[in-house]
Every structure is written in C-alpha cells, then in structure tokens.
Amino acid sequence: MIIKRIRPIVVKEFRQIRRDPRSLIILLVFPAVLVMLIGYALNFDVKHISLAVFDQSKSAQSREFIRSFSNVEYFDVAYAVESYREADRLLSEGKVMIALVIPSDFSRDLTAGHDADIQILVDGSNANTATTAIGYATILVQTYSSTLASRVMERQGRELFLPIDVRPRVWYNPELSSAKFLVPGLIGFILMISAVISTSLSVVREKERGTIEQIIVSPLTTIEVILGKTIAYLMIALLAATFVLVTGFLLFDISIRGSIIWLYTGIVIFLLGALGQGLLISTIAQTQQVAFMISVFSSLLPSFLLSGFVFPIRSMPLVLQIISNITPSKFFLVVVRSVILKGVGPSAFWDQLVYMAIFATVTVTISSMRLLKKGT
C-alpha cells in the first residue's frame, strides 16, 4: 500500500533528475571524474626522486656506492656536479630533491677500516617528500654499510652477526599502493557529496516553484513524502557506489575481500544519513544557491579533511579529532576499508554501523519534524 502511495513522487523525482543537467552531473559525471583523478593523480608513493652527486673521491668504491642509489626505483641520479655551488644551484632551482656529497678520502677511509663520512643535502620545502627521501637514503646507506661489513668479516674468516633480524611483512596492502588506500575511501567521499547536494537541491527546488506546499498538504504523510523524495537518490547513489567498486577493480585491481552484504549494509545506512542531512539542509535554505553552498561546506570539507580519507585523524590536534566525530564519513571509512581491504566481519566495525544509524535517525527525524511543522 505504501509503495503505491509514494510511487508517483519517486517517478517524479526520476523525471526531474533526467531533466536537470546539474543533478545528472553531480550524480553521474562527478563520481567518474573523481575516481580517475584521485585514483591516478593523488599518490603518496614517493619514487624517482631526482638526485645530484658530488663525487670528490672518484674511486671504484664511490662509484659502487652511487650505483646503490641508481639501482632502485626511488632515486634517479640526474646530475653529476663538480662543486658545492653547482649542487646548491640545482637544489634552489628545484631540479633535484637531494644532493649526495662524497668526500675525497671516502675510499681511503673504507680501505683503512675507518668510518667514512658522507653528506646528504635535502630540499625541505616539501616536508613530506623530504622526510620520505631521507628515510630511503638512510636505508640505502645502512644496507651498503652492512654489505661492506660483511665483506670485511668474510676476509677475516668470520660471519657478520646481526643481533636483531627484521623481516617485515605487510598485510592487506602488500604493494603499499596508495590507490588501494584511497579508492575505497573515495566511495564515502563521493556518496556524501552527491547524496547531500542532490537531496537538498531537490526539496529547495520545490520551494522555489511553490509546489512543496501542495505535496505537504496532500494525503501523503510526511514520512511518505520523505521516502518518495529519497528513494530515487538512494537508488542512484547505490549505482554510483557500485560504479566506483567496479572501476576500482578494473583500473586498480581492488577486490572486495570481505562480505559484500555487509559492505552494502554499511553503504545503505551511510546513505540514509547523508540523505537525511540533505533533507535537513533543504528545510533551512530557501534558494538552491544557498542550499548548494551549505551542502558543499557541510559535506565536502568534512569528508575530505576530517574523515581520515587522506589525512590520518590521529595526527590532527585534539580539538579536530573531537570535531571529526560529527561527520559520518569517518565511521563509514572504517567499515568500507575493513570489508574491502581486510576482509573482516561485523565484529570489527559494528560500533561504526551503530553510530551511522544514530546519525541517520537523528537527521531524518529532525527533517521530518521541520517539514511537518512547515506543513501545518
């Protein structure tokens, strides 16, 4: 019975979406562009760092040491300089990130069994890249030092003793691919923006055209009006989520390790909260321009900055960590990454589902009360 009552509103919303180019762009084109841009362009993997070498030793050992940098994908030996001034110029012009300085007594000190000092000059204007580059360089130097120490011990008829043997094993994302971290989180980012914006514009459009009063005073209850308004956008948002999942699998080899049922359960609960937020905004705004601005401000910025989508929440100040609990995207990302990357069950994220359910209940209830109040 309720399906027959809300069916005309659902059909009307689908027709309106088809006729409104802005809604189609938000719901269809926007997710496609974001998947391509963020999946390929936003990459935390620091590789092919440009390197300048100032080799004052010019010996066989110094050339072997330099090859340890050129034989890995993290560094590209781009320049061989002959002075500090030239190295400083390349760093200041941004042509290289690191300058490796090998002293003239490098080979002599190593042959004599003494410590050999080297210098690494780093462009720190980009702090994250510089920190990663220093870490790579330090590991390469330590590896080369261990190789030399092993050779010395072999000549003496002994074996190199390492008190601690570290053998790291990466779970869930063995390739440490940024795409496998970002694309699952992209689902929440896309759904939050598209659902909130499209729903808020839909109701405000009715206000501007003067038809919202006709809908409210119709025989339909407020809940039926809300269901009719949201079902169309819920179905399209589910299609968008499926599109992101399929695109992630085809382009980035991201498969769903866990239960797809629990994944879509989390998606539906999250979407109900996003649609409730869009309805709440529609009860506040009087024009589509105002609704659009409020929707973007309340969905895009929190979903991008405060959800853990890109930036780790634990690295934020305590105040921002507390504020981040307001956005449901933070909790949805835990669910989607747990299911897609880790393949775990609801025991690992049931509390996240509960919070999203509470958020959806609160937003939909407040929206219903405000619509009912305006109708009466």
C-alpha positions in Angstrom: 0.0 0.0 0.0 2.7 2.4 0.9 4.6 1.6 -2.3 1.5 2.6 -4.3 1.2 5.9 -2.4 4.9 7.0 -2.8 5.3 5.7 -6.3 4.2 9.0 -8.0 6.8 11.0 -6.1 9.5 8.5 -6.9 8.6 8.7 -10.6 8.5 12.5 -10.5 12.0 12.6 -8.9 13.4 10.4 -11.6 11.9 12.6 -14.3 13.3 15.7 -12.6 16.7 14.2 -12.4 16.6 13.4 -16.1 15.6 16.9 -17.0 18.0 18.7 -14.6 21.6 18.7 -16.1 23.1 19.8 -12.8 21.7 16.8 -10.9 22.9 14.4 -13.7 26.4 15.9 -13.5 26.5 15.6 -9.7 25.2 12.1 -9.7 27.0 10.6 -12.7 29.9 12.6 -14.1 31.3 13.8 -10.8 32.0 10.2 -9.4 33.6 9.2 -12.7 35.9 12.2 -12.7 36.9 11.8 -9.0 37.7 8.1 -9.4 40.0 8.9 -12.3 41.7 11.9 -10.8 42.2 10.7 -7.2 43.0 7.1 -8.3 45.8 8.2 -10.6 46.8 11.7 -9.6 46.7 11.6 -5.8 49.6 9.3 -5.0 51.5 9.1 -1.8 54.2 6.8 -3.3 57.4 8.8 -3.4 59.5 7.4 -6.3 62.1 8.6 -8.8 63.5 11.3 -6.6 65.9 13.4 -8.6 69.5 13.2 -7.2 72.7 15.1 -7.8 76.0 13.6 -6.9 79.2 15.5 -6.0 81.8 12.7 -6.0 85.1 14.1 -4.8 86.6 10.6 -4.4 86.1 9.4 -7.9 87.1 5.9 -6.9 85.7 2.4 -7.6 84.2 2.3 -4.1 82.5 5.7 -4.5 81.0 4.6 -7.9 79.8 1.4 -6.3 78.1 3.4 -3.6 76.4 5.7 -6.1 75.1 2.6 -8.0 73.3 1.6 -4.9 71.2 4.7 -5.3 70.7 4.3 -9.1 69.7 0.7 -8.9 66.5 1.3 -7.0 63.3 3.0 -8.3 63.3 5.5 -5.5 66.1 7.7 -6.8 67.2 8.9 -10.3 70.8 10.1 -10.5 70.1 13.1 -12.7 73.3 15.2 -12.3 76.9 14.8 -11.6 78.3 18.1 -10.2 81.8 19.3 -9.6 81.2 21.8 -6.8 79.0 22.7 -3.8 77.9 25.8 -5.7 76.5 23.8 -8.5 74.8 21.4 -6.1 73.3 24.4 -4.3 72.0 25.9 -7.5 70.3 22.6 -8.5 68.6 22.4 -5.1 67.5 26.1 -5.1 66.1 25.8 -8.7 64.1 22.6 -7.7 65.8 20.4 -10.3 66.9 17.9 -7.7 65.5 16.9 -4.3 68.7 15.5 -2.8 72.4 16.2 -3.3 74.8 13.4 -2.3 78.3 14.6 -1.4 81.1 12.0 -1.2 84.4 13.3 0.3 87.8 12.8 -1.3 89.0 10.5 1.4 85.9 8.2 1.1 87.8 5.2 -0.5 90.9 5.6 1.7 88.9 5.6 4.9 87.0 2.5 3.9 90.1 0.6 2.9 91.8 1.5 6.2 88.7 0.3 8.1 87.8 3.7 9.4 84.4 5.4 9.3 83.7 7.3 6.1 81.6 10.4 6.3 79.2 11.4 3.6 76.8 14.4 3.3 73.2 14.4 2.1 71.7 17.8 1.3 67.9 17.7 1.1 65.4 20.2 -0.2 63.0 20.6 2.7 60.4 22.9 1.1 58.2 19.8 0.7 58.4 18.4 4.2 56.6 15.1 3.5 58.6 14.2 0.4 61.8 15.3 2.1 61.2 13.1 5.1 60.5 10.1 2.9 63.6 10.8 0.8 65.8 11.0 3.9 64.3 7.7 5.1 65.1 6.0 1.7 68.6 7.4 1.6 69.3 6.3 5.2 68.2 2.7 4.5 70.4 2.6 1.4 73.4 3.8 3.3 72.8 1.3 6.1 72.4 -1.5 3.6 75.6 -0.6 1.8 77.4 -0.3 5.2 76.2 -3.8 6.1 77.5 -5.1 2.8 80.9 -3.7 3.4 81.0 -5.0 7.0 80.0 -8.4 5.7 82.9 -8.4 3.2 85.4 -7.4 5.9 84.2 -10.3 8.2 84.4 -12.8 5.3 88.0 -11.8 4.7 88.7 -12.4 8.4 87.0 -15.8 8.2 84.1 -14.7 10.3 80.4 -14.1 9.7 78.6 -10.9 10.3 76.4 -11.1 13.4 73.1 -9.2 13.5 71.5 -9.2 16.9 68.1 -8.5 15.5 66.9 -9.9 12.2 63.9 -7.8 10.9 61.7 -9.3 8.3 58.6 -7.1 7.9 55.5 -8.5 6.3 52.8 -6.1 5.1 49.2 -7.4 5.4 46.1 -6.2 3.5 48.1 -4.0 1.1 51.4 -5.8 0.4 52.3 -3.4 -2.5 51.7 -0.4 -0.3 49.7 1.1 -3.1 48.1 4.5 -2.5 45.2 3.7 -4.8 44.2 0.7 -2.7 44.0 3.0 0.3 42.3 6.0 -1.4 39.8 4.4 -3.8 37.8 2.5 -1.0 37.6 5.8 0.9 36.6 7.5 -2.3 33.2 5.8 -2.1 32.3 7.6 1.1 33.6 10.9 -0.2 31.5 10.6 -3.5 28.3 9.4 -1.8 28.4 12.0 0.9 28.7 14.9 -1.6 26.3 13.6 -4.2 23.6 12.5 -1.8 23.6 15.6 0.3 23.8 18.1 -2.5 21.2 16.4 -4.8 18.7 15.8 -2.0 18.9 19.4 -0.7 18.5 20.9 -4.1 15.5 18.6 -4.8 13.4 19.9 -1.9 14.5 23.5 -2.3 13.6 23.4 -5.9 10.1 22.5 -4.8 10.1 25.6 -2.6 11.2 27.9 -5.3 8.5 26.6 -7.6 5.8 26.8 -4.9 4.9 23.1 -5.1 6.2 22.0 -1.8 3.1 23.1 0.0 1.0 21.1 -2.4 3.0 18.0 -1.6 2.8 18.6 2.2 -0.9 19.1 2.2 -1.5 16.1 0.0 -3.0 12.9 1.6 0.6 11.6 1.9 2.2 11.6 5.3 5.5 13.4 6.0 7.3 10.1 6.2 5.9 9.1 2.8 6.9 12.4 1.3 10.5 11.9 2.6 10.6 8.3 1.4 9.4 9.3 -2.0 12.0 12.1 -2.2 14.9 10.0 -1.1 14.3 6.6 -2.7 15.3 7.9 -6.2 18.5 9.4 -4.9 19.2 6.3 -2.8 19.0 4.1 -5.8 21.2 6.3 -7.9 23.7 6.6 -5.1 23.9 2.8 -4.8 24.6 2.7 -8.6 27.3 5.3 -8.1 28.9 3.2 -5.3 28.7 0.1 -7.5 30.4 2.0 -10.3 33.2 3.1 -8.0 33.7 -0.5 -6.8 33.8 -1.9 -10.4 36.1 0.9 -11.6 38.4 0.3 -8.7 38.6 -3.4 -9.6 39.2 -2.8 -13.3 41.7 0.0 -13.1 43.4 -0.6 -9.7 42.8 -4.3 -9.0 40.9 -3.6 -5.8 38.8 -6.6 -4.9 36.3 -7.0 -2.1 37.9 -9.4 0.4 35.0 -9.4 2.9 31.3 -9.9 2.7 29.6 -7.8 0.0 26.3 -8.0 2.0 27.9 -6.2 5.0 29.5 -3.7 2.6 26.2 -2.7 1.1 24.6 -2.7 4.5 27.1 0.0 5.6 26.6 1.9 2.3 22.8 1.9 2.8 23.0 3.1 6.4 25.5 5.7 5.4 23.4 6.9 2.5 20.3 7.3 4.8 22.3 9.6 7.0 23.6 11.6 4.0 20.1 11.9 2.6 18.8 12.9 6.0 21.5 15.6 6.1 20.4 16.8 2.7 16.8 17.0 3.7 17.7 18.9 6.9 19.6 21.5 4.8 16.6 21.8 2.5 14.4 22.7 5.4 16.8 25.6 6.3 17.7 27.0 2.9 15.2 29.0 0.8 17.1 29.0 -2.5 19.1 26.5 -4.5 22.2 28.6 -4.3 22.2 28.7 -0.5 21.4 25.0 -0.3 24.3 24.2 -2.6 26.8 26.3 -0.6 25.6 24.8 2.7 25.7 21.3 1.3 29.3 21.7 -0.1 30.5 23.2 3.1 28.9 20.6 5.3 29.8 17.5 3.2 32.8 18.1 1.0 35.2 19.7 3.6 34.5 17.3 6.5 34.5 14.3 4.2 37.9 15.3 2.7 39.6 16.8 5.7 38.2 15.2 8.9 37.2 11.7 7.9 40.6 10.1 7.5 40.1 9.8 3.8 43.5 11.4 3.1 44.9 12.7 6.3 45.3 10.5 9.4 43.0 11.7 12.2 45.4 10.7 14.9 47.9 13.2 13.6 45.4 16.1 14.0 45.1 18.3 17.1 42.8 17.0 19.8 40.2 19.6 19.0 39.9 18.5 15.4 39.9 14.9 16.5 36.8 15.6 18.6 35.1 17.6 15.8 35.7 14.7 13.3 33.2 12.6 15.3 30.4 14.8 13.8 30.9 13.5 10.3 29.6 10.0 9.5 32.3 9.7 6.7 34.9 9.0 9.4 33.0 5.9 10.6 32.0 4.8 7.1 35.6 4.7 6.0 36.3 2.2 8.8 33.6 0.0 7.5 34.5 0.1 3.9 38.2 -0.3 4.4 37.7 -3.2 6.8 35.5 -5.1 4.4 37.3 -4.3 1.1 41.0 -4.4 2.3 41.0 -6.5 5.4 38.1 -8.8 4.7 36.9 -8.8 8.3 33.3 -9.2 9.6 30.9 -7.0 11.6 32.7 -7.8 14.9 35.4 -5.3 13.8 33.0 -2.4 12.9 29.6 -2.9 14.4 30.0 0.2 16.6 30.6 2.2 13.4 27.3 0.9 12.0 25.6 1.9 15.2 26.9 5.5 15.0 25.8 5.9 11.4 22.4 4.5 12.2 22.0 7.0 15.0 23.2 9.9 12.7 20.6 8.8 10.1 17.8 8.5 12.6 18.5 12.0 14.1 18.8 13.8 10.7 15.7 12.2 9.2 13.7 12.7 12.4 14.6 16.4 12.6 13.9 16.9 8.9 10.5 15.2 9.2 9.6 17.4 12.2 10.6 20.6 10.4 8.7 19.7 7.2 5.7 18.7 9.3 5.8 22.0 11.2 6.0 24.0 7.9 3.2 22.0 6.5 0.9 22.7 9.5 
